[in-house]
Amino acid sequence: MSRLFRVELIRFLSRRAVLVILVLAVAIPMVIGVATILNTRPPSDDALASAQAQADAEAKQPYIQRDLRRCINHPDEWFGSQVPDDVESVCADNVLPKAEWFTYWNPLDLASQRDEGSGLAIVILLSILMMLAGTTFAGHDWASGSVSNQLLFEPRRPRVWAAKAGVVTALAAALAAAVVTGFWAVMALVAHGRDIETGHGLLLDCFQSGWRGAGMAGAAALAGYALTMLFRSTVAALGVLLAASVAGGIVLAVIGIDSVWNPGLNVAAVILDGATYWTDAPCPGGAEPGQFCEVEKTLPIGRALWFLGTGLALFAAASVASFHRRDVP
């Protein structure tokens, strides 16, 4: 089996289209990472000086000075019964313009990047690219007619299927894991250089989210491969996967099925270690019987893994059975 695995690995890496996809899987996250670093960099000293000059000029405006005098002379109108001891200083702090009002920058927030920013985008991108790699690898074999030649050297079809699946899944997961690890390592270095707090397990959470995403990328590659081996067509496999990931949620919403069955929500729950969603449930308290309210619930990662794992296992089983029974041209 190890020899067959090595042969399939060489064949996988010899596909030009697959190599292009793998290069993109490294290059695009690098571009996203550089863009994230540049877009979150603090303003320069010149920009801060210009903003301070604008703030000083604005502070001299008559309406600002009028508000400042009013605050100092009538602090109760501004602070109510909680009048501070140092009225002049507090009023100046509340009324006078500050430099940060005239300069905008989005500081680097690792938690935000992990949950809804570049970290999540990279994981989704890697999953899509690895799925394409899996379908491309299997689709080329069927399109070129090389499957029949391969079976001449190894007639045991389940072993051939398993070797191909192992190569696709392992390489996709390993590459994705390396990419996300490198991304978060760079983000950690940037955050440290900018004196941004990364304690309390935040950095470890970011790495773990990326590694779970790498697992999803491996599963996506396996799903793409399995469906292509089942339908013997790259287009058909991609169509089914696209319908399940994009149109599936829309169809479920239209026919009124709970969001917990949405494939996209389950993928998010795996990557983010749980995901929240809204659903209709009986209203709490003294509401009328039969009345429903929209409530927020959490989809745990265990439930999402069961849902996605079951679907992947069914696809794989159908693919193996089809490959084992059907004639190979």
C-alpha positions in Angstrom: 0.0 0.0 0.0 2.9 2.4 0.8 4.3 1.9 -2.7 0.9 2.6 -4.3 0.6 5.7 -2.1 4.0 7.0 -3.3 3.0 6.4 -6.9 -0.2 8.3 -6.5 1.7 11.1 -4.7 4.0 11.4 -7.7 1.1 11.4 -10.1 -0.7 14.1 -8.0 2.3 16.4 -8.0 2.9 15.9 -11.7 -0.4 17.4 -12.7 0.2 20.9 -13.9 -3.3 22.1 -13.0 -2.9 20.7 -9.5 0.5 22.4 -9.1 -1.0 25.8 -10.1 -3.7 25.3 -7.5 -1.2 24.5 -4.8 0.9 27.6 -5.8 -2.2 29.7 -5.5 -3.0 28.2 -2.1 0.3 29.6 -0.9 0.5 32.9 -2.9 -3.0 34.2 -2.2 -2.8 33.9 1.6 0.6 35.6 1.4 -1.1 38.5 -0.4 -3.9 38.6 2.1 -1.5 38.6 5.0 0.6 41.5 3.5 -2.6 43.4 2.9 -3.8 42.8 6.4 -0.5 44.1 7.8 -0.5 47.2 5.7 -4.2 48.0 6.3 -3.8 47.8 10.1 -0.5 49.6 10.4 -0.5 52.6 12.8 -0.4 56.1 11.3 3.0 57.6 10.7 4.5 60.4 12.8 3.7 62.9 10.0 0.1 61.8 9.9 -0.2 62.1 13.6 1.4 65.6 13.6 -1.0 66.7 10.8 -4.0 65.3 12.8 -2.8 67.1 15.9 -2.6 70.4 14.0 -6.1 69.9 12.7 -7.3 69.2 16.3 -5.6 72.4 17.6 -7.1 74.5 14.8 -10.5 73.0 15.4 -10.2 73.7 19.2 -9.9 77.4 18.5 -13.2 77.6 16.7 -15.8 79.8 18.4 -18.4 77.2 18.9 -15.9 74.8 20.5 -14.7 77.5 22.9 -18.3 78.4 23.7 -19.1 74.8 24.6 -16.0 74.6 26.7 -16.9 77.7 28.7 -20.5 76.4 29.1 -19.2 73.1 30.5 -16.8 74.9 32.9 -19.5 77.4 34.1 -22.4 74.9 34.2 -20.9 71.5 34.8 -24.2 70.1 36.1 -25.7 70.5 32.6 -22.9 68.2 31.3 -22.3 65.7 34.2 -25.5 65.9 36.2 -25.0 65.2 39.9 -21.6 63.6 39.3 -19.7 66.8 38.9 -15.9 66.1 38.9 -13.5 67.9 41.2 -11.2 69.1 38.3 -13.9 70.5 36.1 -11.7 72.4 33.7 -9.5 69.4 32.9 -12.5 67.0 32.5 -14.4 69.5 30.3 -11.3 70.1 28.1 -11.0 66.3 27.7 -14.7 66.0 26.8 -15.1 69.0 24.6 -11.8 69.8 22.8 -11.1 67.8 19.6 -8.4 65.1 19.8 -5.9 64.1 17.2 -7.4 60.6 16.8 -10.6 62.3 15.5 -8.8 63.4 12.4 -6.9 60.2 11.6 -8.4 56.8 10.9 -6.8 53.5 11.2 -8.0 50.0 11.9 -5.7 48.4 14.5 -4.8 44.8 14.2 -7.2 42.7 16.2 -6.3 39.0 16.2 -9.7 37.9 17.5 -11.5 39.8 14.8 -9.2 38.5 12.1 -9.8 35.0 13.3 -13.6 35.2 13.5 -14.5 37.4 10.5 -11.4 38.7 9.0 -8.5 37.5 6.9 -7.9 34.4 9.1 -11.4 33.1 8.3 -11.1 34.2 4.6 -7.8 32.2 4.2 -9.3 29.1 5.6 -12.4 29.3 3.3 -10.1 30.0 0.3 -7.9 27.0 1.1 -10.9 24.8 1.4 -12.1 25.8 -2.0 -8.7 25.5 -3.6 -8.1 22.0 -2.1 -11.6 20.9 -3.2 -10.6 22.0 -6.7 -7.3 20.1 -6.4 -9.2 16.9 -5.5 -11.6 17.2 -8.4 -8.9 18.1 -10.8 -6.8 15.2 -9.9 -9.6 12.6 -10.2 -11.2 14.3 -13.2 -7.9 14.2 -15.2 -7.7 10.5 -14.7 -11.2 9.9 -16.1 -10.8 12.4 -18.9 -7.5 10.9 -20.1 -8.7 7.3 -19.7 -5.7 6.4 -17.6 -7.8 4.7 -14.9 -8.0 1.5 -16.9 -4.2 1.5 -17.3 -3.7 2.0 -13.5 -6.0 -1.0 -12.8 -3.8 -3.2 -14.9 -1.0 -2.8 -12.4 -3.3 -2.8 -9.3 -6.6 -4.6 -10.0 -7.9 -4.2 -6.5 -10.0 -1.1 -7.0 -10.7 -0.2 -3.3 -6.9 0.0 -2.8 -6.5 2.3 -5.7 -9.4 4.5 -4.6 -8.0 4.6 -1.0 -4.5 5.5 -2.2 -5.7 8.3 -4.3 -7.9 9.6 -1.5 -5.1 9.4 1.1 -2.8 11.4 -1.1 -5.4 14.1 -1.8 -6.5 14.4 1.8 -3.1 14.3 3.4 -1.4 16.7 1.1 -4.3 19.2 1.2 -4.5 19.1 5.0 -0.7 19.4 5.4 -0.4 22.3 3.0 -3.3 24.1 4.5 -1.9 23.6 8.0 1.5 25.0 7.0 -0.1 28.0 5.4 -2.4 28.9 8.3 0.4 28.3 10.8 2.7 30.6 8.9 0.0 33.2 8.6 -0.8 33.3 12.4 2.9 33.2 13.2 3.5 36.3 11.2 0.4 38.0 12.7 1.7 37.2 16.1 5.1 38.8 15.3 3.4 41.9 13.9 1.2 42.1 17.0 4.2 41.8 19.3 6.1 44.5 17.3 3.1 46.8 17.8 2.7 46.0 21.5 -0.7 44.5 20.9 -1.9 42.1 23.7 -2.0 38.5 22.6 -2.3 36.8 26.0 -5.1 34.8 27.7 -4.9 32.0 25.1 -5.8 34.3 22.2 -2.9 33.3 20.0 -3.4 29.6 20.7 -7.1 30.0 19.8 -6.1 31.5 16.5 -3.7 28.7 15.7 -6.3 26.1 16.7 -8.9 27.7 14.5 -6.5 27.6 11.6 -5.7 24.0 12.2 -9.4 23.1 12.3 -9.7 25.0 9.0 -6.8 22.9 7.6 -8.7 19.8 8.6 -11.7 21.2 6.7 -9.5 21.8 3.7 -8.4 18.2 3.7 -12.1 17.1 4.0 -13.0 19.4 1.2 -10.3 17.9 -1.0 -11.6 14.4 -0.1 -15.2 15.4 -0.9 -14.2 16.8 -4.3 -12.2 13.7 -5.1 -14.9 11.3 -3.9 -17.7 13.0 -5.9 -15.5 13.2 -9.0 -14.8 9.5 -8.7 -18.6 8.9 -8.3 -19.8 11.0 -11.2 -16.6 10.6 -13.3 -16.9 14.3 -14.2 -15.2 17.3 -12.6 -18.1 19.6 -13.7 -20.8 17.4 -12.1 -18.8 17.1 -8.8 -18.2 20.9 -8.6 -21.9 21.5 -9.3 -23.0 19.3 -6.5 -20.5 20.8 -4.1 -21.5 24.3 -5.1 -25.2 23.6 -4.7 -24.6 22.1 -1.3 -22.4 24.9 0.0 -24.2 27.9 -1.5 -27.7 27.0 -2.6 -28.3 24.6 0.2 -28.6 27.3 2.8 -31.0 29.3 0.6 -33.2 26.3 -0.1 -33.4 25.3 3.6 -34.4 28.9 4.5 -37.1 29.0 1.8 -38.7 25.7 2.8 -38.4 26.5 6.5 -35.9 23.9 7.7 -33.9 24.9 10.7 -30.5 26.6 10.1 -28.8 23.9 12.1 -28.9 21.8 8.9 -27.2 24.5 6.8 -23.8 23.1 5.6 -22.2 26.5 5.7 -23.2 27.1 9.3 -21.8 23.7 10.2 -18.5 24.4 8.5 -18.3 27.7 10.4 -19.0 25.9 13.7 -16.0 23.5 13.1 -13.6 26.3 12.2 -14.7 28.7 15.0 -15.4 26.0 17.6 -19.1 26.7 17.6 -21.3 29.1 15.7 -24.4 31.1 16.7 -27.6 31.1 14.6 -31.2 32.4 15.0 -34.2 30.1 15.0 -37.9 30.2 16.0 -38.8 28.8 19.4 -41.7 29.1 21.9 -41.6 32.5 23.5 -40.4 32.5 27.2 -42.3 34.0 30.1 -46.0 34.9 29.9 -46.4 34.8 26.1 -49.5 33.3 24.6 -49.5 29.6 23.9 -48.3 28.8 20.4 -46.5 32.1 20.0 -43.0 31.9 18.7 -40.0 34.2 19.0 -36.7 34.4 17.2 -34.0 33.2 19.6 -30.2 32.9 19.3 -28.7 29.4 19.7 -25.3 28.0 19.5 -24.3 25.1 17.2 -21.5 23.2 19.0 -18.5 21.8 17.1 -19.4 18.2 18.1 -22.8 18.4 16.4 -21.2 20.1 13.3 -18.5 17.4 13.0 -21.2 14.7 13.2 -23.2 16.3 10.5 -20.4 17.0 8.1 -18.6 13.7 8.9 -21.7 11.7 8.2 -22.3 13.4 4.8 -18.6 12.9 3.8 -18.7 9.2 4.8 -21.8 8.7 2.8 -20.3 10.3 -0.3 -17.1 8.3 0.1 -19.0 5.0 0.5 -21.1 5.7 -2.6 -17.9 6.6 -4.5 -16.1 3.5 -3.5 -19.1 1.3 -4.3 -19.5 2.9 -7.7 -15.8 2.6 -8.5 -15.8 -1.0 -7.4 -18.8 -2.1 -9.4 -19.0 0.0 -12.5 -17.1 -0.7 -15.7 -14.0 1.4 -16.3 -13.6 2.6 -19.9 
